[in-house]
């Protein structure tokens, strides 16, 4: 019933009828002169002329709408606040690449971005170097593993292959062998 009332208020606002008069129509369908008589339309136009009449009405209406005009500086400020709100929100921590992608989407609000970022799977914060050093294949090859981990372009899979193909370092003492 609330939706019906809201619709009737909109119709009343644009037709000049009272809300009660709109509600009294009981959502009836009107044809021809009957719709003009009820006050729901200003006139009738045949289908062939309808596009021209609508275009004329749009072109003659130079004012309207409820969006305030923004200066370029205000628009830039709002956009910067939106982008920084997305990039700087706590939900972006650990999801920086996703946050940057969301901030670059026109129309993406801070609230929408926060929801998406919060739902994203936790980012793996273990460094590539730490993952290389933790490989099972690094056992007995720690020096080589450290060298591979220090190489900027080395991936975990490349290091795994190299370590697996390398001989295990010989124990220097009985204690090292045990």
N, C-alpha and C positions, 0 to 999 in steps of 0.2 A: 504494500500500500504506500510505503514511503517513496518507492521509485515512481509510482504513478503520480504522486503529489509533486515530486521534483520535476517530472516531465511536464505536468500541467503548468507549473510555475515558469518553465522555460518558454512554453508556447504562449503563455499570457504576456511574458516580457516582450516577445517579438511580434505579437499581433495586436497588442493593446486591449485584448479581452481581459476580463477578470479571471482569476483562478477558478472561481465557482462556475463561470460560464464554460470554461474549458472542461472542467470535470463533468459538467452536465451533458456534454456530448457523448459520454460513455464510450469513447474511442470508436465512434461510428465512422463509417467510410462514406464520404460525400463525393458526388459527381457534379460537374458543371456548375451551374448557377447556385446550387445549394451550398457549396463550400464558400462562395462569396457572401451569400446571405448570412451564414453563421459567423462570418468575420474571420475565418481561418485563412482566407486568401484575399488578395487585393484585386485580382483579375484573372482572366483565362487567356491562355495563349495556346495556339495549336502547335503540334510537335515540330513542324517545319520552322517556326519562328522562335522556338524556345531557346536555342543556343544563342541567337542574336540578342534576345532580351536579357538573358543572364549575363552575357559579356558586357552589354551596355550598363547593367546595374553594377557589375564589379568595377568597371572602368570609371564610373561616375562617383563611386564611393572612395574618396581619398583619405578618409579618416576611419577609425574604428579599431577594434581589437583592444586588448587589455595589456599587451606587453609594453613595458616602458622602453623608450629609446635609450640605448646605452652609448656613451661616447666610446671611442676606440680605446682610450686609456682604461675606462671602467671594464670593458670587455676583456682587455689583456689582463687586468688585475684579477678578474673572476676566473679566467682560464688558468692563470698561474696558481691561484689558490686551489683550484680543483686538482691540477696536476700534483702540486706539492702535498695536498691532502692525501692523495692516493699513494705517492711514493714514500711519504713520511709516516703513514699509519703503522701501528704496531703489527698489524696483520701482514704487512709487506716484508717484515723481517724474515729472511730465509727464502723469500719468493721474489727477489728483486727483479728478475727478468720478466716474470709474470706481471708484476706491478707496473713495470715500464710499458709493457704491451697494453695493459688496461688503461693507463694514463694517456696513451696515444689514440685511444678510441673516442671519436667525437660522440658527445652525449653520455658518456659513461660517468655516472655520478660517483662521488666518494663513497656513499653508502652502498651502491651496487658493487663497486670494486672491493670494498671491505668484505662483503658477503662472499664474493668469489674467492678472495685470498684466504679467508678463514676456512673455506671448504676444501682448499687445495691440500694435497698430501704433503706431509712435512718434508722439507728439503733435506737431502743427505748432506750433512755438514762435514763429513770426514774428507780430508784432503786426499788427493791422488797419491801424494807421497806416503801418507799414513796407510792407505790401502795397499800400496806396493810392499811396504815394510811388513804388513800383516799377512802377506801371502804365505801359504803353506810351503811353497817352493823356495821361499827366502831362507828357510831353516838351513843352517850350515853355509849359507851364501850371503850373510849379512852385509859384508863389505860391498859386494856387487849390488845387492838390493839398495843400499844407501846411495851408491853411485847412480843407479837407474832412477831412484826417487828424486834425485837432485836435478835430473834432466828435464827442462821445461816442457818439451813436446812428448814425453814418454807417457803412454797410457798403461793402465793396469794390465790389459791383455797382452800388450807387447812385452812388458816386464815379466809376466807369468811365463811366456814362451822362452824368453832369454834365460830366465832363472832355471827353468826345467831342463834346458839343454846344457847348462853349465855344470861342471863337476862340483861336488860338495868339497869345501875346504877341508884339508887334513887337520886333524886334531893335533895341537902342539903339546898336549900333556894328557896324562891319563884322566885327570879331572875334566878336561874339555871333551874327551871321548865319551864320558859317562853323562 
